[in-house]
């Protein structure tokens, strides 16, 4: 559901910037599930920004896997705050 909406939001111009943040236990799922990884690749192919919380992905041991998919893995506290303050993008967590 998340990938479907996020891709449509970007491709149909509902939002000019769409950022998907992989957070918490979702990092574990994204690092292990082939279907979720396919959806991540589709989002990236469609021009979305996909990022993951480094603290979360490190705790589940999937940072390297997510990075290899093209996900920007980094500490997200400050970037998330900046995104929220800017108000110019759709964020899906």
JOCOR-V810799 format. One record per pair of residues at least 12 apart in sequence whose ideal C-beta (glycine too) atoms are under 8 Angstrom apart, sorted by the first residue. I is the first residue (numbers start at 1). J is the second residue. Records with the same first field share a line. If there is no record, write none. Layout:
BEGIN
I->J ; J
END
This chain:
BEGIN
2->20 ; 92
3->20 ; 39 ; 40 ; 42 ; 43
5->92
6->18 ; 20 ; 43 ; 48 ; 90 ; 92
7->42 ; 43 ; 46 ; 48
9->90
10->46 ; 47 ; 48
11->46 ; 47
14->90
15->89 ; 90
16->88 ; 89
17->49 ; 88 ; 89 ; 90
18->48 ; 49 ; 89 ; 90 ; 92
19->48 ; 49 ; 50 ; 51 ; 83 ; 89 ; 90 ; 91 ; 92
20->43 ; 48 ; 49 ; 50 ; 51 ; 91 ; 92 ; 93
21->51 ; 52 ; 53 ; 76 ; 80 ; 91 ; 92 ; 93
22->40 ; 50 ; 51 ; 52 ; 53 ; 56 ; 57 ; 66 ; 71
23->52 ; 53 ; 56 ; 76 ; 93
24->53 ; 56
25->56 ; 60
26->56
27->52 ; 53 ; 56 ; 57 ; 59 ; 60 ; 62 ; 66
28->60 ; 62
30->52 ; 62 ; 66 ; 69 ; 71
31->57 ; 60 ; 61 ; 62 ; 65 ; 66
32->62
37->69
40->66 ; 69 ; 70 ; 71
41->69 ; 70
44->69 ; 70 ; 71
49->72
50->70 ; 71 ; 72
51->71 ; 72 ; 73 ; 74 ; 76 ; 79
52->66 ; 71 ; 72 ; 73 ; 74 ; 76
53->73 ; 74 ; 75 ; 76
54->73 ; 74 ; 75 ; 76
55->75 ; 76
57->73
END
